Protein backbone atom coordinates (compact mmCIF):
# COMPACT_ATOMS: atom_id res chain seq x y z
CA UNK A 1 0.00 0.00 0.00
CA UNK A 2 1.22 3.52 -0.82
CA UNK A 3 0.97 6.36 1.68
CA UNK A 4 -2.06 8.40 0.69
CA UNK A 5 -1.70 10.65 3.76
CA UNK A 6 0.90 12.69 1.91
CA UNK A 7 0.30 16.42 2.77
CA UNK A 8 1.71 17.71 -0.58
CA UNK A 9 -0.95 15.86 -2.53
CA UNK A 10 -3.81 17.71 -0.85
CA UNK A 11 -3.03 21.10 -2.44
CA UNK A 12 -6.04 21.02 -4.77
CA UNK A 13 -9.32 20.37 -3.03
CA UNK A 14 -11.18 18.35 -5.71
CA UNK A 15 -8.13 16.20 -6.22
CA UNK A 16 -7.98 15.52 -2.51
CA UNK A 17 -11.63 14.58 -2.49
CA UNK A 18 -11.17 12.12 -5.35
CA UNK A 19 -7.98 10.78 -3.78
CA UNK A 20 -9.72 9.97 -0.53
CA UNK A 21 -12.63 8.58 -2.52
CA UNK A 22 -10.17 6.28 -4.30
CA UNK A 23 -8.63 5.32 -0.96
CA UNK A 24 -12.00 4.44 0.44
CA UNK A 25 -12.83 2.44 -2.67
CA UNK A 26 -9.59 0.49 -2.32
CA UNK A 27 -10.42 -0.41 1.24
CA UNK A 28 -13.96 -1.42 0.22
CA UNK A 29 -12.55 -3.67 -2.50
CA UNK A 30 -10.41 -5.56 0.01
CA UNK A 31 -13.39 -5.83 2.35
CA UNK A 32 -15.44 -7.47 -0.42
CA UNK A 33 -12.54 -9.79 -1.17
CA UNK A 34 -11.99 -10.77 2.43
CA UNK A 35 -14.28 -13.83 2.72
CA UNK A 36 -12.86 -15.34 -0.47
CA UNK A 37 -9.29 -14.65 0.62
CA UNK A 38 -9.90 -16.28 3.99
CA UNK A 39 -11.32 -19.40 2.32
CA UNK A 40 -8.51 -19.54 -0.23
CA UNK A 41 -5.91 -19.24 2.50
CA UNK A 42 -7.64 -21.81 4.66
CA UNK A 43 -8.40 -24.56 2.12
CA UNK A 44 -5.69 -24.02 -0.49
CA UNK A 45 -2.63 -21.93 0.34
CA UNK A 46 -2.07 -23.12 3.90
CA UNK A 47 -2.74 -26.82 3.10
CA UNK A 48 -0.40 -26.64 0.12
CA UNK A 49 2.42 -25.21 2.24
CA UNK A 50 1.59 -27.68 4.99
CA UNK A 51 1.74 -30.61 2.54
CA UNK A 52 5.23 -29.49 1.49
CA UNK A 53 6.26 -29.29 5.13
CA UNK A 54 4.69 -32.66 6.06
CA UNK A 55 6.55 -34.35 3.21
CA UNK A 56 9.73 -33.73 5.21
CA UNK A 57 8.34 -35.32 8.38
CA UNK A 58 7.34 -38.77 9.55
CA UNK A 59 3.83 -37.58 10.48
CA UNK A 60 1.30 -40.33 11.07
CA UNK A 61 -2.27 -40.06 12.26
CA UNK A 62 -3.40 -41.93 15.36
CA UNK A 63 -0.01 -42.68 16.84
CA UNK A 64 -0.15 -39.86 19.35
CA UNK A 65 3.53 -39.16 18.79
CA UNK A 66 4.48 -35.72 17.48
CA UNK A 67 5.77 -35.59 13.92
CA UNK A 68 9.54 -35.52 13.60
CA UNK A 69 11.47 -33.72 10.87
CA UNK A 70 13.22 -36.37 8.77
CA UNK A 71 14.73 -34.25 6.01
CA UNK A 72 14.52 -35.75 2.53
CA UNK A 73 14.09 -39.31 3.84
CA UNK A 74 10.59 -39.66 2.30
CA UNK A 75 11.93 -38.61 -1.08
CA UNK A 76 14.84 -41.04 -0.81
CA UNK A 77 12.31 -43.78 -0.07
CA UNK A 78 10.17 -42.68 -3.01
CA UNK A 79 13.15 -43.00 -5.34
CA UNK A 80 13.44 -46.67 -4.35
CA UNK A 81 9.72 -47.45 -4.15
CA UNK A 82 8.84 -49.64 -7.12
CA UNK A 83 5.08 -49.15 -6.53
CA UNK A 84 5.63 -45.44 -6.88
CA UNK A 85 7.64 -45.87 -10.09
CA UNK A 86 4.87 -48.03 -11.54
CA UNK A 87 2.27 -45.49 -10.51
CA UNK A 88 4.18 -42.64 -12.22
CA UNK A 89 4.64 -44.65 -15.41
CA UNK A 90 1.02 -45.75 -15.46
CA UNK A 91 -0.25 -42.21 -14.86
CA UNK A 92 1.96 -40.63 -17.53
CA UNK A 93 1.16 -43.37 -20.07
CA UNK A 94 -2.55 -43.03 -19.30
CA UNK A 95 -2.30 -39.26 -19.77
CA UNK A 96 -0.51 -39.50 -23.12
CA UNK A 97 -2.86 -42.18 -24.50
CA UNK A 98 -6.12 -40.59 -23.41
CA UNK A 99 -5.29 -36.94 -24.10
CA UNK A 100 -3.99 -37.65 -27.61
CA UNK A 101 -7.00 -39.85 -28.43
CA UNK A 102 -9.41 -37.30 -27.03
CA UNK A 103 -7.81 -34.46 -28.96
CA UNK A 104 -7.89 -36.32 -32.29
CA UNK A 105 -11.34 -37.81 -31.88
CA UNK A 106 -12.66 -34.59 -30.34
CA UNK A 107 -11.46 -32.58 -33.33
CA UNK A 108 -13.20 -35.00 -35.68
CA UNK A 109 -16.44 -34.82 -33.74
CA UNK A 110 -16.20 -31.01 -33.52
CA UNK A 111 -15.86 -30.76 -37.31
CA UNK A 112 -18.90 -33.00 -37.79
CA UNK A 113 -21.05 -31.10 -35.33
CA UNK A 114 -19.91 -27.74 -36.69
CA UNK A 115 -21.82 -28.21 -39.94
CA UNK A 116 -25.49 -27.41 -40.25
CA UNK A 117 -27.88 -30.29 -39.92
CA UNK A 118 -31.24 -31.14 -38.45
CA UNK A 119 -31.12 -31.98 -34.77
CA UNK A 120 -27.76 -30.34 -34.22
CA UNK A 121 -28.59 -28.82 -30.85
CA UNK A 122 -30.02 -32.14 -29.63
CA UNK A 123 -26.75 -33.82 -30.58
CA UNK A 124 -24.80 -31.18 -28.71
CA UNK A 125 -26.96 -31.63 -25.63
CA UNK A 126 -26.41 -35.39 -25.75
CA UNK A 127 -22.68 -34.76 -25.88
CA UNK A 128 -22.76 -32.89 -22.57
CA UNK A 129 -24.27 -35.81 -20.70
CA UNK A 130 -21.17 -37.99 -20.15
CA UNK A 131 -19.41 -34.94 -18.73
CA UNK A 132 -22.25 -34.18 -16.31
CA UNK A 133 -22.47 -37.68 -14.83
CA UNK A 134 -20.28 -38.49 -11.82
CA UNK A 135 -17.29 -40.54 -12.97
CA UNK A 136 -17.95 -42.98 -10.16
CA UNK A 137 -21.33 -43.76 -11.69
CA UNK A 138 -20.30 -43.95 -15.32
CA UNK A 139 -17.43 -46.22 -14.27
CA UNK A 140 -20.01 -48.53 -12.63
CA UNK A 141 -22.03 -48.58 -15.84
CA UNK A 142 -18.94 -49.54 -17.83
CA UNK A 143 -17.86 -52.12 -15.28
CA UNK A 144 -21.17 -53.87 -15.78
CA UNK A 145 -20.83 -53.73 -19.57
CA UNK A 146 -17.32 -55.17 -19.18
CA UNK A 147 -18.54 -58.04 -16.93
CA UNK A 148 -16.69 -61.22 -17.85
CA UNK A 149 -19.79 -63.45 -17.89
CA UNK A 150 -22.94 -61.36 -18.28
CA UNK A 151 -21.45 -58.24 -19.89
CA UNK A 152 -22.86 -56.85 -23.10
CA UNK A 153 -19.42 -56.46 -24.71
CA UNK A 154 -18.51 -60.10 -24.28
CA UNK A 155 -21.91 -61.08 -25.63
CA UNK A 156 -21.49 -58.84 -28.69
CA UNK A 157 -17.93 -59.93 -29.42
CA UNK A 158 -18.33 -63.65 -28.76
CA UNK A 159 -21.96 -64.60 -29.41
CA UNK A 160 -23.24 -62.03 -31.90
CA UNK A 161 -20.25 -60.99 -33.97
CA UNK A 162 -18.05 -64.00 -33.40
CA UNK A 163 -14.90 -61.83 -33.28
CA UNK A 164 -13.62 -63.57 -30.16
CA UNK A 165 -13.43 -67.22 -29.25
CA UNK A 166 -13.74 -66.81 -25.52
CA UNK A 167 -14.99 -64.20 -23.08
CA UNK A 168 -12.50 -61.57 -21.90
CA UNK A 169 -12.22 -60.45 -18.29
CA UNK A 170 -11.81 -56.80 -19.27
CA UNK A 171 -11.33 -55.59 -15.69
CA UNK A 172 -9.37 -58.48 -14.19
CA UNK A 173 -7.05 -59.39 -17.07
CA UNK A 174 -3.87 -57.31 -16.62
CA UNK A 175 -3.26 -57.24 -20.39
CA UNK A 176 -6.60 -55.60 -21.09
CA UNK A 177 -7.48 -53.63 -17.96
CA UNK A 178 -5.44 -50.55 -18.84
CA UNK A 179 -7.21 -50.22 -22.20
CA UNK A 180 -10.58 -50.86 -20.59
CA UNK A 181 -10.11 -47.89 -18.28
CA UNK A 182 -8.62 -45.71 -21.03
CA UNK A 183 -11.74 -46.31 -23.15
CA UNK A 184 -13.96 -45.11 -20.29
CA UNK A 185 -11.97 -41.89 -19.97
CA UNK A 186 -12.01 -41.35 -23.74
CA UNK A 187 -15.76 -41.97 -23.79
CA UNK A 188 -16.34 -39.46 -21.00
CA UNK A 189 -14.09 -36.71 -22.25
CA UNK A 190 -14.07 -36.81 -26.05
CA UNK A 191 -17.51 -35.17 -26.35
CA UNK A 192 -16.44 -32.50 -23.88
CA UNK A 193 -13.22 -31.89 -25.79
CA UNK A 194 -15.28 -31.64 -28.99
CA UNK A 195 -17.53 -29.01 -27.42
CA UNK A 196 -14.51 -26.92 -26.34
CA UNK A 197 -13.00 -27.17 -29.83
CA UNK A 198 -16.39 -26.42 -31.36
CA UNK A 199 -16.42 -23.10 -29.50
CA UNK A 200 -13.02 -22.38 -31.07
CA UNK A 201 -14.21 -23.40 -34.55
CA UNK A 202 -17.10 -21.02 -34.37
CA UNK A 203 -14.75 -18.10 -33.78
CA UNK A 204 -13.16 -18.65 -37.22
CA UNK A 205 -14.77 -16.16 -39.64
CA UNK A 206 -16.60 -17.97 -42.42
CA UNK A 207 -15.45 -15.47 -45.11
CA UNK A 208 -11.97 -16.99 -44.79
CA UNK A 209 -13.39 -20.22 -46.16
CA UNK A 210 -15.33 -18.33 -48.84
CA UNK A 211 -12.16 -16.60 -50.00
CA UNK A 212 -10.22 -19.87 -50.00
CA UNK A 213 -12.91 -21.53 -52.11
CA UNK A 214 -12.85 -18.67 -54.58
CA UNK A 215 -9.09 -19.18 -54.85
CA UNK A 216 -9.71 -22.86 -55.59
CA UNK A 217 -8.46 -24.34 -52.31
CA UNK A 218 -9.47 -27.95 -51.69
CA UNK A 219 -11.27 -29.03 -48.52
CA UNK A 220 -8.03 -30.53 -47.21
CA UNK A 221 -6.12 -27.30 -47.88
CA UNK A 222 -8.82 -25.31 -46.13
CA UNK A 223 -8.46 -27.60 -43.15
CA UNK A 224 -4.66 -27.51 -42.90
CA UNK A 225 -4.20 -23.83 -43.82
CA UNK A 226 -7.17 -22.21 -42.09
CA UNK A 227 -8.87 -24.46 -39.55
CA UNK A 228 -5.83 -25.98 -37.85
CA UNK A 229 -3.72 -22.82 -37.41
CA UNK A 230 -6.65 -20.73 -36.20
CA UNK A 231 -7.81 -23.45 -33.86
CA UNK A 232 -4.40 -23.79 -32.23
CA UNK A 233 -5.10 -21.55 -29.19
CA UNK A 234 -8.30 -23.43 -28.34
CA UNK A 235 -6.52 -26.73 -28.81
CA UNK A 236 -3.72 -25.71 -26.50
CA UNK A 237 -6.06 -24.59 -23.73
CA UNK A 238 -8.06 -27.81 -24.04
CA UNK A 239 -4.84 -29.80 -24.04
CA UNK A 240 -3.57 -28.16 -20.84
CA UNK A 241 -6.85 -28.66 -18.99
CA UNK A 242 -7.16 -32.26 -20.09
CA UNK A 243 -3.56 -33.10 -19.25
CA UNK A 244 -3.96 -31.73 -15.73
CA UNK A 245 -7.14 -33.74 -15.28
CA UNK A 246 -5.57 -36.94 -16.58
CA UNK A 247 -2.47 -36.64 -14.41
CA UNK A 248 -4.55 -36.44 -11.27
CA UNK A 249 -6.94 -39.21 -12.33
CA UNK A 250 -8.46 -40.97 -9.35
CA UNK A 251 -12.16 -41.86 -9.52
CA UNK A 252 -12.22 -44.18 -12.50
CA UNK A 253 -9.18 -46.21 -11.40
CA UNK A 254 -10.44 -46.49 -7.84
CA UNK A 255 -13.87 -47.75 -8.93
CA UNK A 256 -12.48 -50.21 -11.47
CA UNK A 257 -9.52 -51.60 -9.55
CA UNK A 258 -9.70 -50.54 -5.90
CA UNK A 259 -6.32 -51.24 -4.32
CA UNK A 260 -5.06 -53.60 -7.01
CA UNK A 261 -1.27 -53.06 -6.92
CA UNK A 262 -0.64 -53.08 -10.69
CA UNK A 263 -3.32 -50.47 -11.35
CA UNK A 264 -2.39 -47.59 -9.02
CA UNK A 265 -2.17 -44.06 -10.36
CA UNK A 266 -0.20 -41.44 -8.48
CA UNK A 267 -3.41 -40.06 -7.00
CA UNK A 268 -4.78 -43.43 -5.86
CA UNK A 269 -1.41 -44.38 -4.39
CA UNK A 270 -1.20 -41.05 -2.54
CA UNK A 271 -4.77 -41.31 -1.26
CA UNK A 272 -4.25 -44.86 -0.05
CA UNK A 273 -1.03 -43.92 1.73
CA UNK A 274 -2.56 -40.82 3.32
CA UNK A 275 -5.97 -42.09 4.35
CA UNK A 276 -5.97 -45.89 4.56
CA UNK A 277 -2.47 -46.22 5.98
CA UNK A 278 -2.51 -42.77 7.65
CA UNK A 279 1.12 -42.26 6.64
CA UNK A 280 0.80 -38.51 6.21
CA UNK A 281 4.51 -37.81 5.74
CA UNK A 282 5.12 -40.31 2.93
CA UNK A 283 1.74 -39.65 1.32
CA UNK A 284 2.51 -35.93 1.27
CA UNK A 285 5.78 -36.63 -0.51
CA UNK A 286 3.82 -38.51 -3.21
CA UNK A 287 1.44 -35.53 -3.48
CA UNK A 288 4.34 -33.12 -3.86
CA UNK A 289 5.87 -35.34 -6.55
CA UNK A 290 2.57 -35.31 -8.45
CA UNK A 291 2.40 -31.55 -8.06
CA UNK A 292 5.93 -31.19 -9.51
CA UNK A 293 5.17 -33.50 -12.45
CA UNK A 294 2.10 -31.42 -13.25
CA UNK A 295 4.22 -28.27 -13.05
CA UNK A 296 6.71 -29.77 -15.52
CA UNK A 297 3.90 -30.54 -18.00
CA UNK A 298 2.55 -26.99 -17.72
CA UNK A 299 6.01 -25.52 -18.33
CA UNK A 300 6.51 -27.71 -21.40
CA UNK A 301 3.17 -26.59 -22.83
CA UNK A 302 3.85 -22.94 -22.11
CA UNK A 303 7.32 -23.17 -23.69
CA UNK A 304 5.80 -24.78 -26.79
CA UNK A 305 3.12 -22.11 -26.89
CA UNK A 306 5.69 -19.31 -26.63
CA UNK A 307 7.95 -20.62 -29.38
CA UNK A 308 4.89 -21.08 -31.57
CA UNK A 309 3.90 -17.46 -31.00
CA UNK A 310 7.34 -16.04 -31.64
CA UNK B 1 -17.76 -30.02 -43.85
CA UNK B 2 -18.33 -26.31 -43.80
CA UNK B 3 -19.41 -26.15 -47.43
CA UNK B 4 -21.91 -28.97 -47.35
CA UNK B 5 -24.34 -26.86 -45.37
CA UNK B 6 -24.91 -24.30 -48.05
CA UNK B 7 -26.20 -26.64 -50.75
CA UNK B 8 -29.15 -27.92 -48.80
CA UNK B 9 -31.62 -25.63 -50.64
CA UNK B 10 -31.28 -27.01 -54.16
CA UNK B 11 -31.82 -30.46 -55.66
CA UNK B 12 -29.17 -32.99 -54.76
CA UNK B 13 -27.30 -35.33 -57.01
CA UNK B 14 -27.17 -39.01 -56.00
CA UNK B 15 -23.55 -38.56 -54.94
CA UNK B 16 -24.48 -35.76 -52.61
CA UNK B 17 -27.31 -37.81 -51.21
CA UNK B 18 -24.93 -40.66 -50.39
CA UNK B 19 -22.53 -38.22 -48.77
CA UNK B 20 -25.36 -36.81 -46.74
CA UNK B 21 -26.39 -40.32 -45.63
CA UNK B 22 -22.82 -41.09 -44.66
CA UNK B 23 -22.71 -37.87 -42.68
CA UNK B 24 -25.84 -38.72 -40.72
CA UNK B 25 -24.44 -42.18 -40.11
CA UNK B 26 -21.39 -40.52 -38.58
CA UNK B 27 -23.57 -38.31 -36.37
CA UNK B 28 -25.60 -41.34 -35.34
CA UNK B 29 -22.39 -43.17 -34.44
CA UNK B 30 -21.24 -40.29 -32.24
CA UNK B 31 -24.58 -40.07 -30.45
CA UNK B 32 -24.86 -43.86 -30.18
CA UNK B 33 -21.43 -44.19 -28.63
CA UNK B 34 -22.20 -41.34 -26.23
CA UNK B 35 -25.56 -42.52 -24.92
CA UNK B 36 -25.22 -46.30 -25.13
CA UNK B 37 -23.91 -46.83 -21.56
CA UNK B 38 -26.96 -44.97 -20.20
CA UNK B 39 -29.36 -46.93 -22.35
CA UNK B 40 -27.73 -50.15 -21.23
CA UNK B 41 -27.79 -49.11 -17.56
CA UNK B 42 -31.50 -48.37 -17.92
CA UNK B 43 -32.29 -51.66 -19.68
CA UNK B 44 -30.35 -53.54 -16.99
CA UNK B 45 -32.10 -51.67 -14.19
CA UNK B 46 -35.57 -52.86 -15.28
CA UNK B 47 -34.59 -56.52 -15.68
CA UNK B 48 -35.34 -59.07 -12.97
CA UNK B 49 -32.22 -60.80 -11.65
CA UNK B 50 -32.78 -64.07 -13.52
CA UNK B 51 -32.81 -62.14 -16.83
CA UNK B 52 -29.86 -59.99 -15.81
CA UNK B 53 -27.59 -62.88 -14.88
CA UNK B 54 -28.10 -65.07 -17.91
CA UNK B 55 -26.28 -65.84 -21.13
CA UNK B 56 -26.64 -65.13 -23.97
CA UNK B 57 -27.43 -61.57 -22.88
CA UNK B 58 -31.03 -60.43 -23.41
CA UNK B 59 -31.20 -57.07 -25.14
CA UNK B 60 -34.67 -56.28 -23.94
CA UNK B 61 -36.30 -57.42 -20.69
CA UNK B 62 -38.95 -60.14 -21.10
CA UNK B 63 -40.67 -59.09 -17.90
CA UNK B 64 -39.81 -55.47 -17.16
CA UNK B 65 -39.87 -54.70 -13.46
CA UNK B 66 -39.34 -51.73 -11.17
CA UNK B 67 -38.19 -53.98 -8.32
CA UNK B 68 -34.63 -52.69 -8.45
CA UNK B 69 -35.85 -49.10 -8.12
CA UNK B 70 -38.13 -50.03 -5.25
CA UNK B 71 -35.29 -51.79 -3.44
CA UNK B 72 -32.91 -48.87 -3.98
CA UNK B 73 -35.36 -46.16 -2.98
CA UNK B 74 -36.44 -48.09 0.11
CA UNK B 75 -32.82 -48.55 1.10
CA UNK B 76 -32.26 -46.26 4.10
CA UNK B 77 -28.55 -45.81 3.40
CA UNK B 78 -29.22 -44.71 -0.15
CA UNK B 79 -31.90 -42.24 1.00
CA UNK B 80 -29.48 -40.78 3.53
CA UNK B 81 -26.77 -40.54 0.89
CA UNK B 82 -29.11 -38.69 -1.49
CA UNK B 83 -30.03 -36.29 1.30
CA UNK B 84 -26.37 -35.77 2.22
CA UNK B 85 -25.48 -35.03 -1.39
CA UNK B 86 -28.30 -32.50 -1.65
CA UNK B 87 -27.21 -30.79 1.58
CA UNK B 88 -23.57 -30.66 0.58
CA UNK B 89 -24.10 -29.60 -3.04
CA UNK B 90 -26.67 -26.91 -2.18
CA UNK B 91 -24.56 -25.51 0.68
CA UNK B 92 -21.38 -25.42 -1.40
CA UNK B 93 -23.21 -23.70 -4.24
CA UNK B 94 -24.79 -21.15 -1.92
CA UNK B 95 -21.53 -20.30 -0.12
CA UNK B 96 -19.59 -20.12 -3.40
CA UNK B 97 -22.12 -17.75 -4.92
CA UNK B 98 -22.39 -15.58 -1.81
CA UNK B 99 -18.72 -14.96 -1.19
CA UNK B 100 -17.67 -15.45 -4.82
CA UNK B 101 -19.99 -12.70 -6.07
CA UNK B 102 -18.58 -10.28 -3.47
CA UNK B 103 -15.05 -11.06 -4.62
CA UNK B 104 -16.07 -10.81 -8.26
CA UNK B 105 -17.60 -7.38 -7.56
CA UNK B 106 -14.29 -6.18 -6.12
CA UNK B 107 -12.25 -7.74 -8.94
CA UNK B 108 -14.58 -6.74 -11.75
CA UNK B 109 -15.58 -3.20 -10.74
CA UNK B 110 -12.77 -1.79 -8.56
CA UNK B 111 -9.25 -0.81 -9.48
CA UNK B 112 -6.85 -1.45 -6.64
CA UNK B 113 -3.31 -2.50 -5.98
CA UNK B 114 -2.90 -6.25 -5.85
CA UNK B 115 -5.95 -6.88 -8.01
CA UNK B 116 -4.12 -8.87 -10.67
CA UNK B 117 -2.18 -10.81 -8.03
CA UNK B 118 -5.48 -11.95 -6.51
CA UNK B 119 -6.81 -12.86 -9.96
CA UNK B 120 -3.72 -14.97 -10.67
CA UNK B 121 -4.02 -16.82 -7.36
CA UNK B 122 -7.67 -17.57 -8.13
CA UNK B 123 -6.75 -18.76 -11.62
CA UNK B 124 -3.92 -20.94 -10.30
CA UNK B 125 -6.38 -22.56 -7.92
CA UNK B 126 -8.61 -23.71 -10.78
CA UNK B 127 -5.84 -26.00 -12.03
CA UNK B 128 -4.88 -27.16 -8.56
CA UNK B 129 -4.64 -30.92 -8.08
CA UNK B 130 -6.85 -31.77 -5.11
CA UNK B 131 -4.54 -34.60 -4.14
CA UNK B 132 -1.79 -32.04 -3.45
CA UNK B 133 -3.67 -30.72 -0.42
CA UNK B 134 -5.31 -33.97 0.66
CA UNK B 135 -2.77 -34.81 3.37
CA UNK B 136 -2.83 -31.40 5.02
CA UNK B 137 -6.62 -31.12 4.75
CA UNK B 138 -6.98 -34.59 6.26
CA UNK B 139 -4.83 -33.49 9.19
CA UNK B 140 -6.69 -30.19 9.55
CA UNK B 141 -10.09 -31.91 9.50
CA UNK B 142 -8.98 -34.30 12.20
CA UNK B 143 -7.59 -31.39 14.20
CA UNK B 144 -10.92 -29.54 14.13
CA UNK B 145 -12.85 -32.77 14.84
CA UNK B 146 -14.63 -32.49 11.50
CA UNK B 147 -13.76 -36.03 10.35
CA UNK B 148 -16.85 -37.89 9.18
CA UNK B 149 -18.94 -34.67 9.27
CA UNK B 150 -20.69 -33.04 6.30
CA UNK B 151 -19.18 -29.57 7.03
CA UNK B 152 -15.78 -31.07 6.24
CA UNK B 153 -17.01 -31.66 2.69
CA UNK B 154 -18.78 -28.30 2.38
CA UNK B 155 -15.63 -26.49 3.44
CA UNK B 156 -13.18 -28.43 1.29
CA UNK B 157 -15.35 -28.49 -1.84
CA UNK B 158 -14.94 -24.70 -1.98
CA UNK B 159 -11.42 -25.36 -3.20
CA UNK B 160 -12.77 -26.24 -6.65
CA UNK B 161 -16.09 -24.35 -6.78
CA UNK B 162 -14.99 -20.95 -5.46
CA UNK B 163 -12.15 -20.12 -7.91
CA UNK B 164 -14.33 -21.00 -10.86
CA UNK B 165 -17.24 -18.94 -9.52
CA UNK B 166 -15.04 -15.91 -8.91
CA UNK B 167 -13.36 -16.18 -12.30
CA UNK B 168 -16.54 -16.45 -14.37
CA UNK B 169 -18.51 -13.88 -12.35
CA UNK B 170 -15.64 -11.38 -12.56
CA UNK B 171 -15.81 -11.55 -16.34
CA UNK B 172 -19.56 -11.19 -16.14
CA UNK B 173 -19.57 -8.14 -13.85
CA UNK B 174 -16.81 -6.47 -15.84
CA UNK B 175 -19.05 -6.45 -18.90
CA UNK B 176 -21.78 -4.39 -17.21
CA UNK B 177 -21.66 -0.82 -18.60
CA UNK B 178 -20.00 1.78 -16.39
CA UNK B 179 -22.80 4.32 -16.83
CA UNK B 180 -25.28 2.27 -14.83
CA UNK B 181 -22.98 2.17 -11.83
CA UNK B 182 -21.99 5.87 -12.12
CA UNK B 183 -25.60 6.98 -12.24
CA UNK B 184 -26.22 5.20 -8.95
CA UNK B 185 -23.17 6.82 -7.32
CA UNK B 186 -24.33 10.25 -8.49
CA UNK B 187 -27.65 9.54 -6.75
CA UNK B 188 -25.66 8.92 -3.54
CA UNK B 189 -25.66 5.13 -3.45
CA UNK B 190 -23.01 3.34 -1.39
CA UNK B 191 -20.91 0.54 -2.94
CA UNK B 192 -22.93 -1.98 -0.94
CA UNK B 193 -26.16 -0.61 -2.38
CA UNK B 194 -24.69 -0.68 -5.86
CA UNK B 195 -23.77 -4.32 -5.27
CA UNK B 196 -27.13 -5.46 -3.92
CA UNK B 197 -29.43 -3.30 -6.06
CA UNK B 198 -27.58 -3.23 -9.36
CA UNK B 199 -24.80 -5.77 -9.68
CA UNK B 200 -26.62 -8.74 -8.15
CA UNK B 201 -29.81 -8.40 -10.20
CA UNK B 202 -27.82 -7.86 -13.39
CA UNK B 203 -25.59 -10.86 -12.76
CA UNK B 204 -28.41 -13.37 -12.28
CA UNK B 205 -27.64 -15.15 -15.59
CA UNK B 206 -23.97 -15.46 -14.63
CA UNK B 207 -24.91 -16.68 -11.17
CA UNK B 208 -27.20 -19.31 -12.69
CA UNK B 209 -24.40 -20.59 -14.92
CA UNK B 210 -21.77 -20.76 -12.20
CA UNK B 211 -24.30 -22.09 -9.69
CA UNK B 212 -25.18 -25.04 -11.94
CA UNK B 213 -21.52 -25.82 -12.57
CA UNK B 214 -20.71 -25.63 -8.86
CA UNK B 215 -23.66 -27.86 -8.04
CA UNK B 216 -22.66 -30.50 -10.59
CA UNK B 217 -19.02 -30.43 -9.45
CA UNK B 218 -20.02 -30.87 -5.78
CA UNK B 219 -22.58 -33.56 -6.59
CA UNK B 220 -20.01 -35.57 -8.57
CA UNK B 221 -17.08 -35.28 -6.14
CA UNK B 222 -15.61 -38.53 -4.86
CA UNK B 223 -12.02 -38.17 -3.59
CA UNK B 224 -12.77 -35.91 -0.62
CA UNK B 225 -16.00 -37.76 0.21
CA UNK B 226 -14.10 -41.02 0.29
CA UNK B 227 -11.27 -39.56 2.37
CA UNK B 228 -13.11 -37.36 4.86
CA UNK B 229 -16.21 -39.44 5.68
CA UNK B 230 -16.52 -43.00 6.83
CA UNK B 231 -19.85 -44.20 8.21
CA UNK B 232 -22.88 -44.84 5.92
CA UNK B 233 -24.90 -42.03 7.53
CA UNK B 234 -22.36 -39.44 6.33
CA UNK B 235 -21.75 -40.71 2.79
CA UNK B 236 -22.68 -38.81 -0.34
CA UNK B 237 -24.20 -40.65 -3.31
CA UNK B 238 -20.95 -41.19 -5.17
CA UNK B 239 -19.39 -42.88 -2.14
CA UNK B 240 -22.62 -44.77 -1.36
CA UNK B 241 -22.92 -46.22 -4.87
CA UNK B 242 -19.28 -47.23 -4.84
CA UNK B 243 -19.70 -48.92 -1.44
CA UNK B 244 -23.03 -50.41 -2.51
CA UNK B 245 -21.56 -52.31 -5.44
CA UNK B 246 -18.83 -53.84 -3.29
CA UNK B 247 -21.33 -55.34 -0.83
CA UNK B 248 -22.74 -58.78 -1.55
CA UNK B 249 -26.35 -59.72 -2.00
CA UNK B 250 -27.71 -63.25 -2.05
CA UNK B 251 -26.77 -65.36 -5.04
CA UNK B 252 -24.81 -62.85 -7.04
CA UNK B 253 -21.65 -61.18 -5.90
CA UNK B 254 -22.65 -57.64 -6.90
CA UNK B 255 -26.29 -56.47 -7.06
CA UNK B 256 -25.86 -55.08 -10.57
CA UNK B 257 -29.57 -54.49 -11.11
CA UNK B 258 -29.79 -52.28 -8.04
CA UNK B 259 -26.49 -50.59 -8.81
CA UNK B 260 -27.79 -49.66 -12.25
CA UNK B 261 -31.11 -48.46 -10.80
CA UNK B 262 -29.25 -46.32 -8.26
CA UNK B 263 -27.05 -44.95 -11.04
CA UNK B 264 -30.10 -43.99 -13.08
CA UNK B 265 -31.71 -42.31 -10.04
CA UNK B 266 -28.61 -40.20 -9.42
CA UNK B 267 -28.12 -39.49 -13.12
CA UNK B 268 -31.61 -38.35 -14.08
CA UNK B 269 -31.57 -35.00 -12.19
CA UNK B 270 -28.19 -34.21 -13.73
CA UNK B 271 -29.35 -35.08 -17.22
CA UNK B 272 -32.44 -32.89 -16.83
CA UNK B 273 -30.33 -30.05 -15.44
CA UNK B 274 -27.86 -30.40 -18.29
CA UNK B 275 -30.48 -30.52 -21.02
CA UNK B 276 -32.42 -27.55 -19.64
CA UNK B 277 -29.34 -25.39 -19.10
CA UNK B 278 -27.10 -26.69 -21.88
CA UNK B 279 -26.55 -23.23 -23.39
CA UNK B 280 -25.58 -21.69 -20.07
CA UNK B 281 -23.34 -24.60 -19.14
CA UNK B 282 -21.53 -24.46 -22.46
CA UNK B 283 -21.11 -20.70 -22.19
CA UNK B 284 -19.72 -21.04 -18.67
CA UNK B 285 -17.35 -23.85 -19.55
CA UNK B 286 -15.97 -22.17 -22.62
CA UNK B 287 -15.63 -18.87 -20.74
CA UNK B 288 -13.63 -20.73 -18.12
CA UNK B 289 -11.54 -22.53 -20.70
CA UNK B 290 -11.00 -19.86 -23.33
CA UNK B 291 -10.16 -17.10 -20.89
CA UNK B 292 -8.26 -19.53 -18.70
Interface residues (C-beta under 8 A of the other chain):
Chain A: X1 X2 X25 X26 X28 X29 X30 X32 X33 X35 X36 X37 X39 X40 X42 X43 X44 X45 X46 X47 X48 X49 X50 X51 X54 X59 X61 X109 X111 X112 X113 X114 X115 X116 X117 X119 X121 X123 X124 X125 X126 X127 X128 X129 X130 X132 X133 X134 X135 X136 X137 X138 X140 X141 X142 X143 X144 X145 X147 X149 X150 X151 X152 X155 X159 X187 X191 X195 X196 X199 X200 X206 X209 X213 X219 X222 X234 X237 X238 X240 X241 X244 X247 X248 X250 X251 X254 X255 X258 X266 X267 X270 X271 X274 X275 X280 X283 X284 X287 X288 X290 X291 X294 X298
Chain B: X1 X2 X3 X4 X5 X8 X23 X24 X26 X27 X30 X31 X33 X34 X35 X37 X38 X40 X41 X44 X52 X53 X54 X55 X56 X57 X98 X99 X100 X102 X103 X105 X106 X107 X110 X112 X113 X115 X118 X121 X122 X125 X127 X128 X129 X130 X131 X132 X133 X134 X135 X136 X137 X138 X139 X140 X142 X155 X156 X158 X159 X162 X163 X166 X191 X195 X216 X219 X220 X222 X223 X226 X227 X237 X238 X239 X241 X242 X245 X246 X256 X259 X260 X263 X266 X267 X270 X271 X273 X274 X275 X278 X281 X282 X285 X286 X289 X290 X292
